[in-house]
Amino acid sequence: MNKWNIALIAAGLVAASPAHARVKVFACEPEWGALTTAIAGDQADVMVATTALQDAHQVQARPSLIAGVRKAQLVFCSGAELEAGWLPLLIRQAGNDGIQAGQPGNLMAASYVKKLEIPKVLDRSQGDIHAEGNPHVVADPRNLRVVARVLTDRLKLLEPANAGRYEASFVAFDQQLAARIDAWEKEAAPLRGVPIVIQHNVWAYMTNWLGLDVVAALEPKPGIPPTTSHLAGLLNKLANTPAKAIVVAAYEDPKAAQWLAGKTGLPVITLPFTVGGNKEAGDLFALYDTTIARLLQGIK
């Protein structure tokens, strides 16, 4: 065998090497797509099922999403029933054994963090109650450190040839995130104890992290749209328990918040909630940068 044949065979082996494979990831929400990209970089093909301006509770199980799950090596979602109305259907229809519950290709972020608001009694008459606790874990960046570690280990398991790259990316990401969390907490110190009104409680992890005080909600019950009578009652409540601002997510209908603002003079602070929720929140670090900046500006 001459040296050219040897070179061609070697080149073929390199081209076919798993180290050059791109892991296929189906992310339910933008934050998990962004986290995958932060760890895997160009070694991942990431399909994100929802946008930052969609309510992840309510998504149509479109054929394109079924196709994405069918091809995926990893399905990466919030879990804790956030996607209960559509993800199980996608998984059933996809016929992909590797991404079934309990398999390495199934990763639910909320399963790995300390969840808040786990109900002692499950009563659906109380609205959109999640039996496993509040699923909106991205609102606290400290949760990202935990989830990023789990994600990295899953990627290493699914694509062992790229394990070193994934681990190096995780270490760099985790170090940067830890430093930024310290900086965010110092910057956000004036928010501690500030009373706010929210719409839907997607902010439990953020308010727990930053010490904001939720004194009222626009929804009469979780997931139930604001009613005229409930909003009228809020006016009376806020007369006795004043708030400093009304906080809504970019994907939420702002009409109720605007009505209450008109009656009370409170500012409405619209937060991105996830990556892409506004033009500034282009990545995970920018998400928290703009969140804290908007809160501080809004409560002045």
PyMOL commands that set and color helices and strands:
alter all, ss='L'
color gray80, all
select helices_A, chain A and resi 3-16+18-20+30-43+63-71+87-94+97-99+109-112+124-126+137-139+141-158+160-187+189-191+204-210+228-240+255-264+284-298
alter helices_A, ss='H'
color red, helices_A
select strands_A, chain A and resi 23-27+44-48+74-77+106-108+195-198+213-217+245-249+268-271
alter strands_A, ss='S'
color yellow, strands_A
deselect
rebuild
show_as cartoon
